[in-house]
Amino acid sequence: MTIVASQPANWERDQGFTVFQNMLQAHADTDALFACSDLMALGALEAIAAAGRTGRIRVVGFDALEDARKAIEAGRMEASVAQSPRDMGKIAVESAAKLLRGETIPADQKVPIGLVTKGASGTQ
């Protein structure tokens, strides 16, 4: 795998469209995209459709939003990473309570994630 570009789209669908539209012009042979949010991934899907390349570029997003899940089931998007917001909230509250008591907390605390693909719901 070769990373040809990395650009921000500020977690916005419309910016995801514009950024990926520009990327497609600069890197016409692009065959895969990872977006750090489903909103940006969904914008990129719109850019792909506008370029007539639907089904030829694999798109993976992050957050497993409902619109992304629908795009995955429809075969327009490859996958999305599902986080565990309940676990994230629990760890945050527990960590805050420990800090208030003067305790130390680990610098890195893992939470489960899952991969949502066609026919597989991931973890949430």
N, C-alpha and C positions, 0 to 999 in steps of 0.2 A: 504494500500500500504506500502510495506517495501522497503526502498532504500538499496540495497545490496552493491553498489559500486559507486564511482564517480571518474573518471579519466580524465585528459586532453588528447585531441588529436589535440590540436593546430590548430583547424579549417581546418584540412587537411583530405582529403578523405582517403588517404592511411593509415594515423595514426588512423583514425576512424575504419578502417578494423582491424588493428593489435590490438588496444585496446579492441574492442568488441570481437574479436576472443579469446583473453585472458580472458575476463570477462565470456564468455560462458563456458570456461573450468573450471573456478573457481566457477561459479554459473549456473549450467546446467539447473536449473528450472526457469531461467529468462523468463518472459513472456511480458515484456514491456521495452522500452528504450526511454528516452528523450535526444536528442542531442542539444546542444546550437547552432548548425549550420546545415544546410542541407548537407553540404559537409561531415561532420562527420557522419550524419545519413545515407547518401548514402554508405559510407564505411562500416558502420555497416550492412546495407542490404546485402552487398557482403559477409561479414563474416557469416551472417545468412544463405545465400544460400550455402556457402561452407560447413557449418555444416549440411546441409539438413533440416533446420528448417524454410524454407520459409513459410509464412502464419501462423506461430505459435507464433511469437513475434511481438507485436505492436510497431511500430517505429514512433515517432513524432520528427520532426526537427524544425528548426527556420530559416527563411528568405524567404521561398516560392520560391526558385529558380526553373527555368524551369524543370530541371531534376527531382527535387523532386515532382513537380506538375504532371509530367508524371508517376512517380512511384506511386503516390497517385491514379491517374485515373486507373492505371493498377492493383490496389489492393495490391501492394507490400509494400506500406507505408501508415500508418493510417492518418497522418495529418502533416501540417507545419504551423507555426505562421508567418503571413505576417505583416511586419512593414509598416510604412507610411513614406518613405524616403523624399517625398516632404514636409510633415509637419515637419519632423525632421530638414531638411535644413532651412526651413522658421523660425522655432523657434530659431535655432542656429544663423542665421544672425540677427534676431531681438534682440536677447539677447546680441550679440556682440556690436551692435549699442547702446543699452542701457548702457552697461558697459562703452563704450567709452565716453558717455555723463555723466558718473558718477552716473547713476541710479543703483538701486539694482534690482536684478532679483530673482525670486523664486528658491529655492534650488531644487525643484522637479517640472518638467514640463511634463505633460502627453501628449502622442500622441496616436492616435487610432491604434489599431492592430486588426487583424482578424484571424480566424482559417480557413485554407484551408483544406477541406476534399473532398472526392469523390463527385463530383457534386456541390460543393460550392467553389467559387473562393476566398473568404475572402475579405480583404480590401487592396487596393493599389491604 
